[in-house]
Amino acid sequence: MTLIEARGLGRDHRLPKRSLFERPRTQTALFPTDLEVAEGSSVGIIGESGSGKSTLVRLLLGLDRATSGIVTIDGRPVDATASAKSLHWLRRETGMVFQDPFASLDPRMTAGQIIREPLWALGIDGDHRARVREVLAQVGLEPEMGDRYPHEFSGGQRQRIALARAIVHRPRILVGDEPLSALDVTVRAQILDLLMELRRTTDLTLLLVSHDIGVVQNLCDSVAVMKDGRIVERGSTEEVLLHPAQEYTKSLLAAIPVIPRSGDV
């Protein structure tokens, strides 16, 4: 079953005039694009910086207004111009993890308050304190850590808090926008294992934006490759990464650094 569907989705940005008499100019961040994400699947979106990955995700989540096209979540249209309250249904369906765990957490709030915030903002009933303790344990943190502030945690722990906040309201869709790129190698592996475990134990649909081919290879069933605001190649992860059809995809894969064996040095 298709959970997320985009048809003809595009985004233009108006550029500032360089003179009083200049005609209005626009720059296309995303050309009209079609995308389908099946429920329970895991889709990776890869490409260079400026290729349109984050623009596409923002439009899918109703965080930006499309110039053209339409997005539906479970058959329901996403209207980015609607009021925040009328988009509560969409926020309940989705959770998001950002690139920088420190920048995405309010330093004035405790970890427990940060994680509890979606429950309060979306008007979700139930024992919020119990749910926060439950989700802290789910992401590998001690429930008592909910009383600490962000600066008291390591980078990896902060990303676990960000992940806990993203799933505390039990969304159907989890979106990661470069969620591992700000972490060191060891911590990255730990968060990757955690995401893989969440995929195994829940019915989350995962949409992952990343320039890290290894992360996409481990987490995603299918891949969309973006270049200059267009999806230039898509297919199963194995097919695209092992047998790329487009020269651009081949160049992306060729750019992955390889550590030579001792006998090759």
N, C-alpha and C positions, 0 to 999 in steps of 0.2 A: 504494500500500500504506500502511495506517495504521501509523505508528510509535508515536505516543503517543495513548492513549485514556483518557479519564476518564468515569466513569458515576456520576451522583448524588453527586459529590464535594462535601462540605460541611465547614465548620469552625466550631465554637462555642468560645467562651472562657468559663470560669467567672469571674465577678466576685467580688471580696472582699466579705464581709458587712460591712454598715454597723453592725450591732448583733448581739448574741448570739442574739436571737430571730428574726432575719430569715431568710426562706426563701432557699435557694440561688438565685442569679441567673446567667443566661448572656447573652452577647452574641454574635450571629452575625457572623462575619467573612466567611464565604462560604456562601451558600445552595446547596442541592444543584444541581450544575452538570455539564453534559455538554460534552465537548470532544474533538475529533479533530484530530490533526496528521499530515498525510501525510509520508512519508519524502521528503526533499529539498525540502520546502516551507519557506516563511518566513512566520511568523505574528506579527503585532503585537498586543499587548494594551494598550489605552489606556483612560484614565479619570482622574478626579481623585484626589488623595491620599486614601487611606482607602476606595477603591472596591473593594478586594479583589484587586488585580493581583498584588502580591507574595505574598499568602497563597496564591493559586492556584498560582503557580510553585513555591513551597516544597513544597506538597503533591505536585505532579507529580514533583519531584525527590527525594521521600522525606526532606526536611529537616524536616518537621513531620507530626504524626499527624492524619489526617482523623477527624472525628466520624462521618461517613457516607460511603458510596460506595467506589469502587475505582479505582486507576490501574494501567494496564498499559503497559509499554514493550516493543514488539515482541512482544506477547502474553504477556509475563511479568509477574506481579503485583508491584507495588512495596509492600513492607511496611516502613513507617517504624519499626516496633518491633523489627525485626531487628537483629542485631549489626552493627557497622561492617564486620567481615570478610565477613559474608554479603551485604553490599551492595556489595562490590567490583565485581560485574558491572555495577551501575547507575552507579557512579562512572566506570567505563571507558567507558560509553556517553555520558556527559555531561561538559560543561565549562561553567564559569560565569564571567562577567565582571561585577563589581560596580560600583556607582556611583562610589565614591571610590577612585581607584587608589592613593593613598598609604596609606589606612587598611587596604586589603586586602593590603598587602605587608609582610612581616616586616622591620623595619629592621635586624635583626641578621644577616640573610642577604644574600648577594650575589644579583644578578639571576639568575646561572646556577644557584645553589642553589634559588632560588624556583621557577624554571621546571622544574628537574629533580625537584622534590619529588613530583609526581604519578607519575612513572615509578617512583620508589623505593617510594612508599606502596602502589602498586597491584601491585607485583611484576612490572613489565614488563621483559622481557629485552631485550638489545641494548646497543649502545654509547650510553650516556646522554649523554656529553659531545658526541658527534657529533650526536645528535638535538637537543640544546639549541642548538648552533651553527646547525643547519639551520633551526630554528624562529625563532631570532633574525633570521636573514636574511629569513625569510618575512614577518615583521611589520615589516621595514624598519629593523632595527637592525644595527650592526656586531657580528659574533660576539665581538670582543674586549670588548664592553661587558658581557659576562657576569661579569666580575670586579669590577664596580662595585656600590655599595650604592644602595638606593632614593633616598636623599637627594641623590645625585649626578646624578639625572635630572630632566628637566622633567616637568610633569604629563602631557603627551601621550606622552612616552617611557615613563612609568610605566604608562600604560594599555596601551601596546604590550606591555610586559612581562606585565601581567595577562592580555592576550589570548594571548600566547605560552604562558603557564602553562595556560590553558584548552584549548589545542589540541595541546599537546605529546604527549599520549597518543593522539592521533588519534580523538577521540570522534565519534560519529555525530550528536550533538545539541549545539548551542551555545546557551546561554541568556544573555541580556544583561538585567540589571536596572538600567535607567537608565544604561547604560554611557557615555553621552556628556554627561550633564547637568552634571557637575562640571568640564567643560573649556570653555575659551574658544572663540569662534566659529571661529577659524582652525584650531585643533587639532582641534576637532570635525569639521570638514570632512575633515581628513586621516584621522582614524580611521574616519569614514564611508566614505571611498574604500577604505580597507583592508578593511573588512568586506564591501563590495561585491565587491572583488577575491577575497576568500576564498570568497564565494558562487559566483563564476564558476569558480574553479579547483578547488573541492572539492565533495564530495557532502553537505556539512553541512546538517542540518535546523536552522533558526534559529527560536528563540522569543524575542521581544523585548518587554520591558516598557518602556514609554516614555510620557511625557506630551508628547513632541515629535512633533507630527503630521508635520512635514517628514521626520524620520528614518524614521518608519514608512512614509511614502509612497515613499521611495527604496529601502528594504530589503525590504519585506514584500509577499507575494502576496495575503495575506488579513488581515483585521482582526477582532478581537473587542473590543467596547466594553463596559466594565464600569461599573456604578453601584450603590452600596450593597450590594456583595456578590453581584451578579447580572450575568450577561452579558445586556445589553439589546438588542444588535444585533450581527450578524456577517455577513460576506460578503467578496467580493473587495475589495481595497484601493480600486480605482477606483470600484466601486459604492457602498461605504460613504462614502468621502470626497467623492465628487462628487454622489451622490444619496442622502443619508442619509434613512432612514425615520422615525427616532425624534427627538423634540424634544430629548432630552438630547444626542444626537450633533450635532444642528444647533447647540446652544448651545456645545458644545466647539469646533466649527469656527469659530463666530462670534467666539470669544475669542482666536483667533490674531491677534497684532499684525500690522498691515500698515503699511509705511512709505509715506506718501503721496508721490505724484509732485510735482515742484517746481511744476507748474502748478496743483496742487490745494490748495497751502498758502495 
